[in-house]
Amino acid sequence: MAELSDVYFVDGVRTPFGRAGEKGMYAQTRADDLVVKAMVGLMDRNEEVPKDRVDDVAIAATSQTGDQGLTLGRSTAILAGLPQSVPGLAIERMCAGAMTSVTTMGASIGVGMYDVAIAGGVEHMGRHPIGANADPNPRFVAERLVDPEALNMGVTAERIHDRFPHLTKERADRFGMLSQQKVQAAYEAGRIQPDLVPVSVQSADGAFGLATEDEGRRPETTLQGLAELKTPFRPHGRVTAGTASPLTDGATISLLAGGQAVTELGLAPKMRMVSFAFSGVQPEIMGIGPIPSTEKALAKAGLSIEDIGLFELNEAFAVQVLSFLDHFGIDDDDPRVNQWGGAIALGHPLAASGVRLMIQLAAQFAERPDVRYGLTAMCVGLGQGGSVLWENPNYTGKKKRK
């Protein structure tokens, strides 16, 4: 008889993230091949897990068409060499796709239906721009259910600035600059690279290369440079390319397991899932979505925001993260938040980003036995938020030495 189980994040890897478009390093690479490369890298790194023990594979993509279609979880599992006995599915929750892959597989493990699962996401925004293959129902506009501009994420970010005037452009610019600097510092310290799976790439002229680092970083960013950037979403607006995540291609993948499988296979989990929640908000200001989803996840866990020692918040836009921090009374430059930078510098390949947050939190947990709980959270298109709370298995209860 199936029994309730703890849910563990055993490991996670990702491809380097590339700039979307013809000049990006993945312009000639298929989206499903990015998933396959990451999945092979994950299983190679976890050889103690027999491939036939994987109960299911969930892969998310926002635009489920072309090389991101055909039930990605199943097709990529076959291409990655998993036994044909391993099933798979595709998931779509826009930016929270990979996060939903993890919570869906995690819930299945938690109720004892699965022992081991793979969860991740991919987005090739160069080939599949957000909304390009969608046909929104005309009732959204005709019945004024959703403002047409709610599908323009940059406009929704401008509206957060409107609603909260104290979240100024200057604060957003500073947050964007610090994200670039923190990512560069993490790279120089060798913290990002261990969880990247190199990808063979080909340029438009046929030359082969190897993608080993995230392509979109701009460590030379300054406040003066950011102040001079155009505001593409509104004349004299406050959101710029320097305070928004760039269009990005990439894939992420994670290995999840239940308590019995962890013991049986001798695994060393990096995190334990404590709780998760998703919430809906007005689509026109979708960026505030992680606030109610985090409140729900905290309530489910019987925790408060003060219990969280590390935050990995997706930087869709700087103002979106600032609104979250402001709501919970956290300083803009609190050292617990996005220690190694975020999507403004690394990129945000929509459905892939949730697992990137988890990969970085897991690596930080390993360095911080003084921290017990961490949060991964993100805003989601059409007015949603997603949050997952994690516990650090390395926690000792001893405070970090200064």
C-alpha positions, 0 to 999 in steps of 0.5 A, spaced: 500 500 500 502 506 498 504 511 503 505 518 504 513 520 503 517 526 503 519 529 497 527 530 495 530 535 490 536 530 489 540 534 483 539 539 478 543 541 472 541 546 466 544 548 459 548 554 459 543 560 457 543 563 450 541 569 447 535 568 443 535 570 436 539 569 429 545 571 433 544 567 439 549 561 440 542 556 440 540 559 433 541 552 430 540 548 435 533 544 437 529 546 443 528 538 444 535 537 443 537 542 449 532 538 454 536 531 451 543 534 453 541 536 460 537 530 461 543 526 459 548 530 463 543 529 469 543 521 469 550 521 468 551 525 474 547 520 478 549 513 476 546 510 482 539 511 480 537 506 475 534 509 469 528 504 469 527 506 476 524 513 473 517 513 474 515 519 470 518 525 466 515 532 466 518 537 461 514 544 460 514 549 455 510 555 454 510 555 446 508 547 445 509 547 438 514 545 433 521 542 436 517 544 443 511 540 441 510 532 441 509 531 449 516 533 451 517 529 457 516 522 453 519 524 446 526 527 450 526 521 455 526 516 449 531 521 445 536 521 452 536 513 452 531 512 458 528 505 457 521 505 453 518 503 459 519 510 462 513 515 461 512 522 460 508 528 459 508 536 457 506 541 462 504 549 461 504 554 466 508 560 462 514 562 466 512 557 472 512 551 467 519 547 470 516 549 477 510 546 476 513 540 473 517 539 480 511 540 484 506 536 480 512 530 480 513 532 487 506 531 489 506 524 486 512 522 490 509 525 496 502 521 496 506 515 494 505 514 487 512 515 484 519 513 487 523 517 482 521 522 477 525 527 472 522 534 472 524 540 468 523 545 462 525 548 456 524 555 452 527 556 445 525 564 445 529 565 438 524 560 435 518 561 439 517 568 441 512 568 447 504 568 444 507 567 437 502 561 436 497 563 441 490 565 439 487 569 445 479 568 445 476 574 443 472 574 449 478 577 453 477 583 450 470 584 448 467 582 455 473 586 458 476 580 462 483 582 461 486 588 458 489 586 451 496 589 454 496 584 459 500 579 455 505 584 454 509 583 460 513 589 460 507 593 460 505 589 466 511 591 469 510 599 468 504 598 471 507 596 478 511 602 478 504 606 477 501 602 483 507 603 487 510 610 486 516 609 491 518 603 487 522 608 483 526 607 476 533 609 480 531 603 485 530 598 479 536 600 476 540 599 482 537 592 483 539 590 475 546 593 476 547 589 482 544 582 479 549 583 473 555 584 478 553 578 483 552 573 477 559 575 475 562 574 482 559 568 482 562 566 475 569 568 478 568 564 484 566 558 480 559 557 483 555 557 477 559 552 472 558 546 476 551 545 474 552 547 467 552 541 462 556 543 456 552 543 449 555 542 442 553 548 438 553 550 430 554 557 427 550 560 421 556 559 417 557 551 419 562 552 425 562 548 431 563 550 438 561 548 445 556 552 449 559 552 456 557 559 459 551 563 460 551 568 454 547 574 456 551 577 462 553 584 462 558 585 468 560 592 465 553 595 467 553 601 470 548 606 473 549 611 468 549 607 463 542 604 465 539 611 466 540 612 459 537 606 456 530 607 452 524 605 455 521 601 450 514 599 453 512 606 454 514 613 453 518 616 459 517 609 462 521 606 467 522 599 465 528 598 460 532 592 457 537 593 463 531 592 469 528 586 465 530 579 463 533 578 456 529 574 451 533 567 452 534 560 450 535 554 455 533 548 458 533 545 465 532 538 469 532 536 476 531 529 479 526 528 485 525 522 489 521 520 495 524 518 502 524 510 501 528 511 494 533 515 497 535 510 502 534 504 498 539 507 492 543 511 497 542 518 495 544 524 498 539 529 496 540 537 496 533 539 498 527 537 501 520 540 499 516 543 505 510 546 501 508 549 495 503 554 492 500 558 486 496 564 486 492 568 481 492 576 481 490 581 476 493 579 469 495 587 468 499 587 474 502 579 474 508 581 477 505 581 484 503 574 483 509 571 488 506 575 494 500 571 495 503 564 493 508 565 498 503 567 503 500 561 502 506 556 501 508 559 508 501 558 511 501 551 509 508 550 512 506 553 518 512 558 517 513 566 517 517 570 512 522 571 518 524 563 517 527 564 510 534 564 510 535 564 502 531 567 497 531 565 489 526 570 486 526 570 479 528 577 476 523 577 470 523 585 472 527 588 477 520 592 479 517 585 480 522 583 485 522 590 489 514 589 490 515 582 493 521 585 497 517 591 499 511 587 501 515 583 506 519 588 509 526 586 506 531 591 504 533 591 496 540 589 497 538 584 503 544 579 502 539 573 503 536 575 496 539 572 489 546 571 492 549 569 485 544 574 481 538 572 477 535 572 470 536 580 469 543 577 468 542 570 466 536 570 462 529 567 463 527 562 458 520 562 461 518 555 462 525 553 464 527 558 469 523 555 475 528 549 476 534 554 475 532 557 481 532 551 485 539 549 482 542 555 485 538 555 492 541 547 492 548 550 491 547 555 496 544 550 501 551 546 501 555 552 503 550 554 508 549 549 514 546 555 518 540 556 514 534 551 514 529 554 509 529 557 503 524 560 498 524 559 490 518 564 487 516 567 481 511 571 477 507 568 471 504 571 465 496 572 465 496 574 473 499 568 477 505 567 482 508 560 484 512 559 490 516 553 493 519 552 500 525 548 501 529 545 507 536 544 507 538 537 509 545 540 511 542 544 516 546 544 523 543 549 527 549 553 528 550 560 526 555 562 521 561 565 523 563 572 521 
